Amino acid sequence: MPSDSDPFKGWYDISSESYREYVSESGTVYRIDNPQKFFRNKVSGTHYVLDSEGVVHTLLASAFMVLRFLDSKGVSFTTTRDGDTVRV
């Protein structure tokens, strides 16, 4: 692999988000503070989120029903598995 390659090619910058929460069907909340990068596997739908501590969180698409996040301007969004997005 070339030394100048970007390990985050294809990842989205989400550093403007304060947090990101994934909610399961049972209501369990998985919260990621200070998310930095996001990648979605187009085949499986699995989400990968890199946080400010360098931890990569892997969330299976089948494991969550709702995604909530707060951007740096204080605007909160909620997205359902069905693709509905609500600005709260």
C-alpha positions as CSV (number, residue, x, y, z in Angstrom):
1,M,0.0,0.0,0.0
2,P,1.4,3.4,-0.9
3,S,2.5,5.5,2.1
4,D,0.5,8.5,0.8
5,S,-2.9,6.6,0.7
6,D,-5.7,8.0,2.8
7,P,-7.0,5.3,5.3
8,F,-10.3,7.2,5.5
9,K,-11.0,7.3,1.7
10,G,-14.8,6.9,1.4
11,W,-15.4,8.0,5.0
12,Y,-17.5,11.1,5.7
13,D,-16.4,13.9,8.0
14,I,-19.0,14.1,10.8
15,S,-16.9,16.0,13.2
16,S,-19.5,18.7,13.4
17,E,-21.7,16.3,15.4
18,S,-21.6,16.5,19.2
19,Y,-22.8,13.0,19.5
20,R,-24.5,10.2,17.6
21,E,-27.0,7.7,19.2
22,Y,-28.2,4.4,17.8
23,V,-31.4,3.0,19.3
24,S,-32.3,-0.7,19.2
25,E,-35.8,-2.1,18.8
26,S,-35.8,-2.8,22.6
27,G,-34.9,0.8,23.3
28,T,-31.3,0.3,24.2
29,V,-29.3,3.4,23.4
30,Y,-25.7,3.2,22.1
31,R,-24.1,6.7,22.3
32,I,-20.9,7.9,20.6
33,D,-19.6,11.2,21.8
34,N,-17.5,13.4,19.5
35,P,-17.8,11.3,16.3
36,Q,-15.3,12.2,13.7
37,K,-15.7,10.0,10.6
38,F,-18.5,7.8,9.3
39,F,-18.5,4.9,6.8
40,R,-21.5,2.8,5.7
41,N,-21.0,-0.5,4.0
42,K,-23.3,-0.3,0.9
43,V,-23.9,-4.1,0.9
44,S,-24.6,-4.8,4.6
45,G,-25.6,-1.4,5.7
46,T,-23.2,-1.7,8.7
47,H,-22.1,1.7,10.1
48,Y,-18.5,2.4,11.2
49,V,-17.9,5.5,13.3
50,L,-14.5,6.8,14.4
51,D,-14.6,8.9,17.5
52,S,-12.2,11.5,18.8
53,E,-10.4,8.9,21.0
54,G,-9.5,6.8,17.9
55,V,-12.1,4.1,18.6
56,V,-14.0,2.6,15.7
57,H,-17.5,1.7,16.6
58,T,-19.2,-1.0,14.4
59,L,-23.0,-1.0,14.3
60,L,-24.9,-3.6,12.4
61,A,-27.8,-2.2,10.4
62,S,-30.1,-4.9,11.7
63,A,-29.3,-4.0,15.3
64,F,-30.8,-0.5,15.4
65,M,-34.1,1.1,14.5
66,V,-33.3,4.8,15.0
67,L,-30.2,7.0,14.6
68,R,-30.1,10.4,16.5
69,F,-27.5,13.0,16.3
70,L,-26.8,16.6,17.3
71,D,-24.8,18.9,15.1
72,S,-22.5,21.7,16.3
73,K,-25.2,24.3,15.8
74,G,-27.5,22.5,18.3
75,V,-29.8,21.1,15.6
76,S,-30.9,17.6,16.4
77,F,-31.9,15.0,13.8
78,T,-33.6,11.6,14.1
79,T,-33.5,9.0,11.3
80,T,-35.5,5.8,11.3
81,R,-34.4,2.5,9.6
82,D,-37.1,3.2,7.0
83,G,-35.2,6.3,6.0
84,D,-37.5,9.0,7.5
85,T,-35.5,12.0,8.8
86,V,-37.0,14.4,11.3
87,R,-35.3,17.7,12.3
88,V,-36.1,18.2,16.0
